[in-house]
Protein backbone atom coordinates (compact mmCIF):
# COMPACT_ATOMS: atom_id res chain seq x y z
CA UNK A 1 0.00 0.00 0.00
CA UNK A 2 1.41 3.36 -1.01
CA UNK A 3 2.07 5.98 1.63
CA UNK A 4 0.40 9.37 1.24
CA UNK A 5 3.01 12.10 1.36
CA UNK A 6 2.59 15.59 2.85
CA UNK A 7 4.76 18.57 2.05
CA UNK A 8 5.60 20.97 4.89
CA UNK A 9 7.29 24.21 3.86
CA UNK A 10 10.19 25.55 5.95
CA UNK A 11 11.66 28.76 4.54
CA UNK A 12 12.66 28.00 0.96
CA UNK A 13 13.09 24.26 1.49
CA UNK A 14 10.47 21.50 1.49
CA UNK A 15 10.39 18.40 3.68
CA UNK A 16 8.35 15.28 2.96
CA UNK A 17 6.79 13.38 5.91
CA UNK A 18 4.77 10.17 5.79
CA UNK A 19 1.16 10.79 6.88
CA UNK A 20 1.39 8.25 9.70
CA UNK A 21 4.23 10.35 11.26
CA UNK A 22 2.08 13.50 11.40
CA UNK A 23 0.61 12.58 14.81
CA UNK A 24 4.10 11.93 16.21
CA UNK A 25 5.34 15.24 14.80
CA UNK A 26 2.42 17.16 16.32
CA UNK A 27 2.99 15.51 19.71
CA UNK A 28 6.68 16.34 19.59
CA UNK A 29 5.98 20.00 18.83
CA UNK A 30 3.43 20.04 21.68
CA UNK A 31 5.96 18.64 24.17
CA UNK A 32 8.53 21.19 23.08
CA UNK A 33 5.99 24.00 23.53
CA UNK A 34 5.07 22.75 27.02
CA UNK A 35 8.75 22.58 27.96
CA UNK A 36 9.29 26.16 26.77
CA UNK A 37 6.29 27.37 28.81
CA UNK A 38 7.42 25.52 31.94
CA UNK A 39 10.99 26.70 31.55
CA UNK A 40 9.84 30.31 31.08
CA UNK A 41 7.65 29.99 34.21
CA UNK A 42 10.61 28.68 36.21
CA UNK A 43 12.78 31.56 35.04
CA UNK A 44 10.04 34.08 35.91
CA UNK A 45 9.61 32.57 39.39
CA UNK A 46 13.34 32.69 40.02
CA UNK A 47 13.73 36.27 38.85
CA UNK A 48 10.47 37.68 40.26
CA UNK A 49 11.14 40.29 42.94
CA UNK A 50 10.23 39.19 46.49
CA UNK A 51 7.32 40.77 48.29
CA UNK A 52 8.07 43.96 50.17
CA UNK A 53 7.68 44.11 53.94
CA UNK A 54 4.59 46.28 53.48
CA UNK A 55 3.01 43.74 51.11
CA UNK A 56 3.72 40.88 53.53
CA UNK A 57 2.07 42.80 56.37
CA UNK A 58 -0.98 43.53 54.22
CA UNK A 59 -1.24 39.83 53.33
CA UNK A 60 -0.98 39.00 57.05
CA UNK A 61 -3.79 41.42 57.96
CA UNK A 62 -5.98 39.86 55.27
CA UNK A 63 -5.11 36.32 56.40
CA UNK A 64 -6.19 36.91 59.99
CA UNK A 65 -9.54 38.41 59.05
CA UNK A 66 -8.93 41.74 57.38
CA UNK A 67 -8.73 45.34 58.51
CA UNK A 68 -12.51 45.74 58.48
CA UNK A 69 -12.97 43.04 61.12
CA UNK A 70 -10.11 44.42 63.21
CA UNK A 71 -11.78 47.83 63.21
CA UNK A 72 -14.91 46.26 64.68
CA UNK A 73 -12.98 45.48 67.88
CA UNK A 74 -13.44 48.24 70.45
CA UNK A 75 -11.98 46.19 73.29
CA UNK A 76 -10.55 42.72 73.77
CA UNK A 77 -9.74 40.41 76.69
CA UNK A 78 -7.54 37.32 76.41
CA UNK A 79 -7.05 34.76 79.21
CA UNK A 80 -4.06 32.40 79.13
CA UNK A 81 -2.72 29.77 81.49
CA UNK A 82 0.23 27.41 81.64
CA UNK A 83 3.02 26.09 83.83
CA UNK A 84 6.65 26.94 84.39
CA UNK A 85 9.08 25.09 86.65
CA UNK A 86 6.19 23.30 88.34
CA UNK A 87 4.28 26.50 89.15
CA UNK A 88 1.05 27.70 87.56
CA UNK A 89 1.17 30.71 85.26
CA UNK A 90 -1.89 32.85 84.52
CA UNK A 91 -2.01 35.83 82.18
CA UNK A 92 -4.82 38.30 81.49
CA UNK A 93 -4.49 40.78 78.62
CA UNK A 94 -6.86 43.71 78.14
CA UNK A 95 -6.89 46.08 75.16
CA UNK A 96 -9.10 48.99 74.24
CA UNK A 97 -9.05 50.95 70.99
CA UNK A 98 -7.26 53.01 70.08
CA UNK A 99 -4.29 52.53 72.38
CA UNK A 100 -4.96 51.26 75.89
CA UNK A 101 -3.45 48.09 77.35
CA UNK A 102 -3.18 46.21 80.62
CA UNK A 103 -1.71 42.79 81.37
CA UNK A 104 -1.70 40.82 84.61
CA UNK A 105 0.81 38.03 85.18
CA UNK A 106 0.56 35.62 88.12
CA UNK A 107 3.37 33.15 88.67
CA UNK A 108 3.28 31.22 91.91
CA UNK A 109 3.30 33.90 94.60
CA UNK A 110 4.59 36.57 92.21
CA UNK A 111 2.46 39.13 90.40
CA UNK A 112 3.18 41.74 87.76
CA UNK A 113 0.94 44.29 86.08
CA UNK A 114 1.87 46.30 82.99
CA UNK A 115 -0.43 49.06 81.82
CA UNK A 116 -0.50 51.73 79.13
CA UNK A 117 -3.10 54.49 79.24
CA UNK A 118 -2.31 55.90 75.81
CA UNK A 119 0.62 57.99 77.03
CA UNK A 120 2.41 56.43 79.99
CA UNK A 121 3.59 52.87 80.51
CA UNK A 122 3.96 51.52 84.04
CA UNK A 123 5.21 48.13 85.24
CA UNK A 124 4.06 47.28 88.76
CA UNK A 125 5.39 44.44 90.90
CA UNK A 126 6.06 43.71 94.56
CA UNK A 127 9.09 46.01 94.44
CA UNK A 128 7.03 48.99 93.27
CA UNK A 129 6.36 50.91 90.05
CA UNK A 130 8.70 51.25 87.10
CA UNK A 131 8.07 53.80 84.34
CA UNK A 132 8.77 52.32 80.93
CA UNK A 133 10.74 54.34 78.42
CA UNK A 134 12.41 54.04 75.03
CA UNK A 135 11.98 50.78 73.15
CA UNK A 136 10.07 49.16 76.02
CA UNK A 137 7.46 51.91 75.85
CA UNK A 138 7.26 51.67 72.07
CA UNK A 139 6.75 47.89 72.21
CA UNK A 140 4.01 48.41 74.78
CA UNK A 141 2.36 50.97 72.54
CA UNK A 142 2.42 48.42 69.70
CA UNK A 143 0.75 45.83 71.94
CA UNK A 144 -1.91 48.33 72.95
CA UNK A 145 -2.87 49.33 69.42
CA UNK A 146 -5.09 46.70 67.78
CA UNK A 147 -4.58 48.43 64.40
CA UNK A 148 -0.85 49.13 64.80
CA UNK A 149 0.12 47.21 61.67
CA UNK A 150 -2.06 49.48 59.52
CA UNK A 151 -0.16 52.68 60.44
CA UNK A 152 3.37 51.74 61.51
CA UNK A 153 4.89 54.91 60.03
CA UNK A 154 2.80 57.02 62.40
CA UNK A 155 4.38 55.12 65.27
CA UNK A 156 7.87 55.77 63.93
CA UNK A 157 8.43 52.14 62.95
CA UNK A 158 9.80 51.00 59.59
CA UNK A 159 9.24 47.37 58.49
CA UNK A 160 12.09 45.82 56.47
CA UNK A 161 12.19 42.40 54.80
CA UNK A 162 15.26 40.67 56.21
CA UNK A 163 15.22 37.28 54.48
CA UNK A 164 13.28 34.12 53.74
CA UNK A 165 14.13 31.53 56.37
CA UNK A 166 13.01 28.22 57.80
CA UNK A 167 11.50 28.60 61.24
CA UNK A 168 9.64 25.97 63.25
CA UNK A 169 9.22 23.70 60.19
CA UNK A 170 7.80 26.52 58.06
CA UNK A 171 9.28 28.68 55.33
CA UNK A 172 8.86 32.24 56.54
CA UNK A 173 9.36 35.84 55.60
CA UNK A 174 11.43 37.43 58.36
CA UNK A 175 10.41 41.07 58.74
CA UNK A 176 12.34 43.40 61.02
CA UNK A 177 10.47 46.28 62.65
CA UNK A 178 13.04 49.06 62.94
CA UNK A 179 12.66 51.44 65.88
CA UNK A 180 13.85 55.06 65.90
CA UNK A 181 16.58 53.98 68.35
CA UNK A 182 18.11 51.68 65.72
CA UNK A 183 16.99 48.56 67.59
CA UNK A 184 14.38 46.23 66.15
CA UNK A 185 12.11 43.27 66.76
CA UNK A 186 11.43 40.53 64.21
CA UNK A 187 8.29 38.75 63.05
CA UNK A 188 8.22 35.53 61.02
CA UNK A 189 5.27 35.15 58.61
CA UNK A 190 4.51 31.77 57.04
CA UNK A 191 4.90 32.13 53.25
CA UNK A 192 1.81 30.00 52.55
CA UNK A 193 -0.68 31.22 55.20
CA UNK A 194 0.85 34.59 56.14
CA UNK A 195 0.14 33.84 59.81
CA UNK A 196 2.75 35.17 62.21
CA UNK A 197 4.27 32.03 63.69
CA UNK A 198 7.16 33.54 65.61
CA UNK A 199 8.46 36.83 66.96
CA UNK A 200 11.80 37.78 68.48
CA UNK A 201 13.26 40.76 70.28
CA UNK A 202 16.38 41.56 72.25
CA UNK A 203 15.78 42.39 75.90
CA UNK A 204 18.46 44.47 77.59
CA UNK A 205 18.80 44.49 81.37
CA UNK A 206 21.41 45.54 83.91
CA UNK A 207 22.60 41.94 83.91
CA UNK A 208 23.07 41.76 80.13
CA UNK A 209 21.05 41.14 76.98
CA UNK A 210 19.12 38.10 75.87
CA UNK A 211 16.73 37.09 73.09
CA UNK A 212 13.06 36.76 73.92
CA UNK A 213 11.05 34.73 71.40
CA UNK A 214 7.47 33.52 71.16
CA UNK A 215 6.23 30.74 68.88
CA UNK A 216 2.53 30.83 67.94
CA UNK A 217 0.42 27.84 66.86
CA UNK A 218 -3.11 26.37 66.81
CA UNK A 219 -4.78 29.21 64.89
CA UNK A 220 -8.56 29.49 65.23
CA UNK A 221 -11.16 32.17 64.47
CA UNK A 222 -13.04 34.23 67.05
CA UNK A 223 -15.54 36.92 66.01
CA UNK A 224 -14.14 37.05 62.47
CA UNK A 225 -10.47 37.32 63.49
CA UNK A 226 -7.97 34.45 63.65
CA UNK A 227 -5.89 34.09 66.81
CA UNK A 228 -3.14 31.68 67.88
CA UNK A 229 -4.25 29.54 70.82
CA UNK A 230 -0.87 28.18 71.88
CA UNK A 231 2.25 30.16 72.87
CA UNK A 232 5.77 28.90 73.54
CA UNK A 233 7.81 31.70 75.03
CA UNK A 234 11.57 31.46 75.45
CA UNK A 235 13.45 33.97 77.57
CA UNK A 236 17.12 33.08 77.41
CA UNK A 237 17.22 29.37 78.23
CA UNK A 238 13.87 29.43 80.06
CA UNK A 239 10.66 28.27 78.35
CA UNK A 240 7.02 28.91 79.25
CA UNK A 241 4.12 27.21 77.47
CA UNK A 242 0.72 28.86 77.72
CA UNK A 243 -2.66 28.23 76.08
CA UNK A 244 -5.56 30.58 75.46
CA UNK A 245 -8.53 29.78 77.67
CA UNK A 246 -10.84 32.42 76.30
CA UNK A 247 -11.15 35.52 74.14
CA UNK A 248 -13.82 38.13 74.84
CA UNK A 249 -14.55 40.95 72.40
CA UNK A 250 -16.43 44.23 72.91
CA UNK A 251 -17.43 43.80 76.54
CA UNK A 252 -17.43 47.53 77.26
CA UNK A 253 -14.19 48.00 79.23
CA UNK A 254 -14.03 51.51 80.70
CA UNK A 255 -11.08 53.84 80.13
CA UNK A 256 -10.70 54.18 83.89
CA UNK A 257 -9.73 50.49 84.07
CA UNK A 258 -6.39 51.38 82.48
CA UNK A 259 -5.81 54.45 84.60
CA UNK A 260 -6.44 53.14 88.12
CA UNK A 261 -3.51 53.05 90.51
CA UNK A 262 -2.43 49.44 91.13
CA UNK A 263 -0.53 48.18 94.16
CA UNK A 264 0.88 44.72 94.75
CA UNK A 265 1.78 43.53 98.23
CA UNK A 266 5.40 42.38 98.67
N, C-alpha and C positions, 0 to 999 in steps of 0.2 A: 504494500500500500504506500502510495507516494505521500510524502510529508508536505503540508501546506507551508509555504515560506512567507514571512512577514519582513518588510523592510522598515528599519527604524533609522531616521536621519540624525546624524550627529555632525554638526558643522557642515563641511563640504564632503564628508565621507558617509558611506552607507554600510550598515551591518545587517547581516541576514541571520535571523533566529528561527529555529523550528517553533511551530505553534505550541507544541506541548511544553516548551521551556518558558513560555510567557508568564505562567503562574509563578514559577520559581523566580523569574526576573522581578516581577512585581513585589513578591514577598521580600526579596533581597533589598530592593529599594526602600520598602517600608521599614525594615529593620535598621537600615542605615539612617533613615529619617528620625526614627525613635531614638537612636543612639545620639544623634546630633542634638535633639531636644533635651534629652537627659543630661548630656554633657554641658550644654549651655546653662541648664538649671543649676547644675553643681557649681559651675563657675560663678553664676550670679549669687548663689548662696554664700560662697566663700568670700566674694568681694563686696557683698552688701554691707553698708555701714551698720554698726551695732546701734541699738536703741540708745537714746540719750537718757540721762538720769531723770529728767522731767517726764519723758515718755513712759519710763518704767513706773514711776510713781503714779501717773495717771492710770496706767493699766492696773496697778495695785488697788487704787481707789475703786475702779470699776469692778474688779474681782471680788471685793469684799461687800459689795452692795450698791456702790455708786454714791456720788456726792449728794444727790437728792435725798436718799435715805439717811445719810449722816446728818443732814441739816434738819431732819425731823426730830433728832435727839436733843431735848432741852436739858435733860440730866440723866445720869447713868450711875448705877451702883453694881459693883462686882464683888462677890464673896469667893475667897479661895481658902483652901486648907491643905496641909501637908505635914510632913515630919522632917526633922533634921536632928541627927545625933540622938535619936530616941525621944526627942521632945516634940510636942505638937506645935505646929505653926499655923496661925490664922491671919489672914489679910483681908481688910475691907478697903475698897477703893471707891471714892465718890468723885464725880465730875459734874460740873454744871456749865453750860454754854454761857458766855463765850470762853471764859478762861479761869474757872475756879476748880480747885482740886484739894482733896484731903485723903490721906491713906492712914490706916491704923494697922500696925504690925504687933502681934502678940507671939512671943516665943518663950515658952516656959513661964518664968516669973518676970520676964522682961517685956517692956512695952515701948513702942515708938510711934509718934504721930508726926506726919509731914503735911503741911497745909500751904496752899497758895490762894490768896484772896483776889488775885488779879494784878497785884503789885508786889506784895512782899511774900517771901517764902520763909517759913519757920520750921525747924526740926525740933521736936520736943521729946525728951526722954527723962529718965530718972535723974540725970545730972543737970537738967535744966533746958533752957531754950538756946538754939543756935540759929542765927540768921544766915540764910543761904545767899551766896553771892556768885558772880562770875558764871562759869559753865554749869555749876550745880543749879543755879537759879534758872538758867536758860533751859536746861533739861527738864526742870520742873514745869516751866511754862509750856513746853512742848507736850508734856503729859496732861496738862490741864486743858489744853485746847483740842477739842474733838475734831476740829477742822484744820488743824495745824498744817497738814500736808498740802492743803489747797492754797496756802499763802505763805510759804516758807520765806520768801524774800522779805516780807513785812516783818518777820521775826529776826532778820539778819542772818539767815542760814542759807548756804549754797549747797545744793546736792550735786555730787560729782560721781560719775560712774568710774569705779576703781578697776574692776576686772570681772571676768566670768569664772567662777570657781566651783568646786565641788564642796558642799557642806551638808553634813548629816544625810548622806546618800542622795542628795538632790543637786542638780546643776543650777547654780544661782547667779543672779546679778548682784554683785557687791557694790552698794552705793554708800559713799561717805557723805555725811552731813557736816559740812565745814562751818565751824563757829567763828565769830569775829576774832576770838582769841588766837585762832590758828589751830586749836584742837578740833577733834571731830569724833563722832560716833558712827558706827557702821550698821547698815541693815542689809540682810541677805534675802532677796526675793526669788522664789522658785521660777525658773524660766518657762515652765509649762502652765502653772496656775496663777502666778504672780502673788501668791500669799507670802507674807513675811514669815520666814521660818526660823530666823535667828537675828539677834542684834548684839552688838558688842560696843563697849566703851572702856576707856581707861580711867580708873578711879585713882586720884592722887590724895594721899594722906600724909600725916607727919611721919608715919613709919615707912613710907615708900609708896610706889605705884603698883597697881595690879589690874588685870583685865577682868571686867565683869561681863558675862555673857548670859543670854537667855535664849533657850531653844523652845519654839512654839510648835504644837502639834494638836491633832484631834480637832479640826476646824468644823464648826457647826453654826447654822444660822440662828439668829434671835432677833425678832422684830425687823426682818429685812436686811440685817447686817451680819456678816460672818465673823465669828470670834474663835480664837484658839481656846481650847478647854484644858490643855495640859501645858505646864511650864516647867522647864528644867533650868534652874539658875545656878551658874557657877561663879563664885567669887574667890579668885585665887584657886586654891586646891579644894575648896569647900563647895559642896553641891546641895541644893535644896529642890525637892520636887513638890510642886503644888498642883492642885486641880481646881477648876472652877466649879463651885457648888451652885451658883445662881447668878443671873444677870437680870437686873430690874431697870426698866427704861421709863422715863417721864413720870416719876412718882411725886414731883412737886417739891424738891429739896429747896429750902429757903437760903437766900444769900447769907443770912446770919450764921448758918451752920458752919460756914468756912471762916468766919470772922471771930468766933467765940474763943476766949482765952482758955487754953487747955493746960492742965497740970497733971503730972504723973508722980505718984508717991515713990520715993526711993526704996 
